[in-house]
Amino acid sequence: MNNRKSRRGLFVGLVTLDLIYLADCAPRNNQKIVAADYTLAAGGPATNASVTFSYLGNQAQVLGVLGSHPMTQLIRGDLANYQVGITDLQPSITTAPPVSSIIITQATGERAVVSINAAKTQASSTSIPPNILQNIDIVLIDGHQMAVSLCLAQRAKAENIPIVIDGGSWKPGFEQILPFVDYALCSANFHPPNCHNQAEVFAYLNAFNIPHIAITHGENPIEYLSSTQIGAVSVPQIHPVDTLGAGDIFHGAFCHYILQASFIDALAQAAKIAAKSCQSFGTRRWMEISY
């Protein structure tokens, strides 16, 4: 892809090690299965988004907890391959990083995931480097480092840096960050308190005066509320090989396109990138294919 690094993005949240298997199905109790393929990569919503942002020709920096356990070298190596920088909020910790074990069903591309999130590795806002927002053009927050994210959201808003949230699922503390958000990109699994349907989710987010809101529905159109405009954006229809990380990749691509296009166009372009990613196994191989 284009190696010219034109824009700088900060991606705040979860950093994991993903062990990804391609198999006929997920195992049942007491069953052993043999995978058809296997890959390993750094993972987490903000992390996968940062790789996509870098791939599209930008400078990406992940802000999260990594530490010094030997397993973190696998994460560091993968991100170095994609020219993604890491700012470690707790470099002295020696515990193993969060690990996700993921099984992709070969026939459908659906995934089964066992993981540990950042609940046990929450960093303090005092861990944030003082100059972390210097020359940053956009900030993405995935909600896995809430105290850090709130502080950065306040600072980014004061500096007129656009803020995107990855609303894959509701996480307590999001309600404090939402007043500072410019772009809320949520999945159909994003359910704020007392919200039972999509209309209630839109109303909840709109009450925070978020200018641009979108809710994704997998292979179905993305529905959005932009200022007072309501609409839907079609997504490419494909036969998925692997849907793992598609939402993360969508968010990283959106961060790239929103810096040069309208909200609706950015959603459409990001959906194309996410669809492309679903046509290859794992969260990285799609970047090696030209079509």
C-alpha positions in Angstrom: 0.0 0.0 0.0 1.0 3.6 -0.1 4.1 4.1 2.2 3.7 7.8 2.4 2.7 8.5 6.1 0.4 11.5 5.9 -1.8 11.4 9.0 -1.3 10.3 12.6 -3.8 8.3 14.6 -3.8 7.3 18.3 -5.6 4.1 19.1 -6.5 3.6 22.7 -7.5 0.4 24.3 -6.9 -3.4 24.3 -3.7 -5.2 23.2 -3.9 -8.9 23.1 -2.2 -11.9 21.5 -4.6 -13.7 19.2 -4.2 -17.4 18.4 -6.5 -18.1 15.4 -7.5 -21.5 14.1 -9.4 -22.4 10.9 -11.5 -25.6 11.5 -14.6 -27.4 10.4 -16.3 -26.4 13.6 -15.7 -25.5 17.2 -15.0 -28.5 19.4 -17.7 -29.9 21.6 -17.1 -31.0 25.2 -14.2 -33.6 25.5 -13.6 -33.4 21.8 -10.3 -32.8 20.1 -10.1 -31.4 16.6 -7.3 -30.7 14.1 -7.2 -27.2 12.5 -6.9 -26.8 8.8 -4.8 -23.6 9.3 -3.4 -21.4 12.0 -2.1 -17.9 12.5 -1.0 -15.6 15.3 -1.3 -11.9 15.5 -1.6 -9.0 17.8 -5.3 -8.3 18.6 -7.8 -6.1 20.3 -10.2 -3.6 18.7 -7.9 -0.6 18.9 -4.9 -2.6 17.9 -6.5 -4.2 14.8 -7.8 -0.7 13.8 -4.3 0.7 14.1 -2.9 -1.9 11.8 -5.5 -1.0 9.2 -4.9 2.7 9.6 -1.2 2.2 9.0 -1.8 -0.1 6.0 -3.8 2.7 4.4 -0.8 5.0 4.5 -0.8 6.7 7.9 1.2 6.7 11.1 -0.5 4.7 13.8 0.2 4.5 17.5 -1.4 2.1 20.0 -1.8 3.2 23.6 -2.4 0.3 25.9 -1.0 -2.1 28.5 1.7 -4.5 27.2 4.4 -5.1 29.8 7.6 -7.1 29.7 6.5 -10.8 29.7 8.3 -12.8 27.0 5.0 -13.3 25.1 4.8 -9.6 24.4 7.6 -10.0 21.9 5.2 -11.7 19.6 2.8 -8.7 19.8 5.7 -6.3 19.3 7.0 -8.2 16.3 3.6 -8.3 14.6 3.0 -4.6 15.1 6.5 -3.7 13.9 5.8 -5.6 10.7 2.9 -3.2 10.0 4.8 -0.1 11.2 2.5 0.5 14.2 4.1 2.2 17.2 3.3 1.1 20.8 3.1 3.3 23.9 3.0 1.0 26.9 1.0 2.3 29.9 2.5 -0.3 32.2 5.9 -1.3 30.8 7.1 -2.8 34.1 4.5 -5.4 34.6 5.6 -9.0 34.1 2.3 -10.8 33.8 1.3 -12.4 30.5 -0.7 -10.2 28.1 -4.3 -11.1 27.5 -4.6 -14.0 25.0 -7.5 -14.8 22.8 -8.1 -18.3 21.4 -10.3 -18.1 18.3 -11.8 -20.8 16.1 -13.1 -19.9 12.7 -15.7 -22.2 11.1 -14.4 -22.9 7.6 -17.8 -23.2 5.9 -19.3 -19.9 7.2 -16.5 -17.7 8.5 -18.2 -17.4 11.8 -16.0 -17.3 14.9 -15.9 -18.7 18.5 -13.7 -16.8 20.9 -12.4 -17.4 24.4 -10.5 -14.3 25.7 -9.5 -12.2 28.6 -10.0 -8.5 28.1 -8.3 -5.6 29.9 -10.3 -5.8 33.1 -7.3 -7.0 35.1 -4.9 -4.5 33.5 -6.6 -1.1 33.9 -4.1 1.7 33.8 -4.3 5.1 35.6 -4.6 8.3 33.7 -1.3 9.3 35.3 0.4 6.8 33.0 -0.4 8.8 29.9 2.8 10.5 28.4 2.3 14.2 28.5 2.9 14.7 24.8 0.9 11.8 23.5 -1.5 14.0 21.5 1.2 16.0 19.8 0.6 16.1 16.0 -2.2 13.6 16.3 -5.0 14.0 13.7 -7.6 11.5 15.1 -8.2 9.4 18.2 -10.0 6.1 18.4 -11.2 4.7 21.8 -12.4 1.1 22.2 -13.5 1.4 25.8 -11.0 -1.1 27.3 -9.0 1.5 29.1 -11.7 3.7 30.4 -9.8 6.0 32.9 -7.1 6.7 30.3 -9.6 7.1 27.5 -11.7 9.7 29.5 -8.6 11.8 30.2 -7.5 11.7 26.6 -11.0 12.4 25.3 -11.1 15.6 27.4 -7.7 16.6 26.2 -8.4 15.8 22.5 -11.7 17.7 22.6 -9.8 20.8 24.0 -7.4 20.5 21.1 -10.1 20.0 18.4 -8.8 16.5 17.6 -11.7 14.3 16.3 -12.7 11.4 18.6 -14.1 8.1 17.3 -15.4 5.4 19.6 -15.5 1.7 18.7 -18.8 0.7 20.3 -18.5 -3.1 19.8 -20.3 -3.6 23.1 -21.4 -1.3 26.0 -18.8 -0.9 28.7 -19.5 1.0 32.0 -17.8 4.3 31.8 -18.7 5.0 28.2 -21.3 7.5 29.5 -18.5 9.8 30.7 -16.7 9.7 27.4 -19.7 10.2 25.0 -20.0 14.0 25.6 -16.6 14.4 23.9 -17.2 12.0 20.9 -17.5 13.2 17.3 -18.1 9.8 15.7 -19.9 6.9 17.5 -19.5 3.7 15.4 -21.4 0.9 17.2 -22.3 -2.6 16.5 -25.8 -4.1 16.8 -24.5 -5.6 20.1 -24.0 -2.1 21.6 -26.7 -1.8 24.3 -26.4 1.2 26.7 -28.5 1.0 29.9 -32.2 0.7 29.3 -31.8 0.5 25.5 -33.6 -2.5 24.0 -33.7 -1.6 20.3 -31.9 0.4 17.7 -34.1 3.4 18.0 -33.4 3.7 21.7 -29.7 3.4 21.1 -29.8 6.2 18.6 -31.8 8.3 21.0 -29.4 7.6 23.9 -26.3 8.6 21.9 -28.0 11.6 20.3 -28.8 12.9 23.8 -25.0 13.4 24.2 -25.0 15.7 21.1 -22.7 13.3 19.2 -22.7 14.8 15.7 -22.4 11.5 13.8 -23.7 8.0 14.9 -23.6 4.8 12.9 -24.7 1.2 13.8 -23.4 -1.7 11.8 -25.3 -4.9 11.2 -22.8 -7.3 9.6 -23.7 -8.0 6.0 -26.8 -5.7 6.3 -26.7 -1.9 5.6 -25.1 0.4 8.1 -27.7 2.8 9.6 -26.7 6.3 10.6 -27.8 9.5 12.1 -25.6 12.5 10.9 -26.8 15.8 12.4 -30.5 15.5 11.5 -30.0 13.2 8.5 -31.1 9.6 8.9 -30.1 7.0 6.3 -28.4 3.7 5.5 -25.2 2.7 3.7 -25.1 -0.6 1.8 -22.2 -2.9 2.4 -20.6 -5.2 -0.2 -22.2 -8.7 -0.4 -19.5 -11.4 -0.2 -19.0 -15.0 0.8 -17.1 -14.6 4.1 -14.0 -16.8 4.8 -13.4 -15.2 8.2 -15.3 -12.4 9.9 -12.8 -12.1 12.8 -11.8 -8.5 13.3 -14.0 -7.1 10.6 -15.4 -4.5 12.9 -12.0 -3.4 14.1 -10.8 -3.2 10.5 -13.9 -1.1 9.6 -13.0 1.3 12.4 -9.4 1.7 11.4 -10.4 2.3 7.8 -13.0 4.8 8.9 -10.4 6.8 10.7 -8.4 7.0 7.5 -11.3 8.0 5.2 -13.0 10.4 7.6 -9.9 12.6 7.4 -10.5 13.1 3.7 -14.2 12.4 3.0 -17.7 13.0 4.3 -19.2 10.8 7.0 -21.4 8.8 4.7 -18.5 8.3 2.1 -16.2 7.3 4.9 -18.7 4.6 6.1 -19.0 3.3 2.6 -15.3 3.1 1.9 -14.6 1.6 5.3 -17.3 -1.1 4.6 -15.4 -2.1 1.4 -12.2 -2.6 3.4 -14.0 -4.6 6.0 -15.6 -6.8 3.4 -12.3 -7.4 1.7 -10.8 -8.5 5.1 -13.6 -11.1 5.5 -12.4 -12.9 2.3 -9.2 -14.1 3.8 -8.3 -16.1 6.9 -7.0 -14.2 9.9 -6.8 -10.5 10.5 -3.7 -9.8 8.3 -3.7 -11.9 5.1 -6.2 -9.6 3.4 -3.5 -7.0 3.2 -1.4 -9.3 1.1 -4.0 -9.7 -1.7 -4.6 -7.3 -4.5 -8.0 -7.5 -6.2 
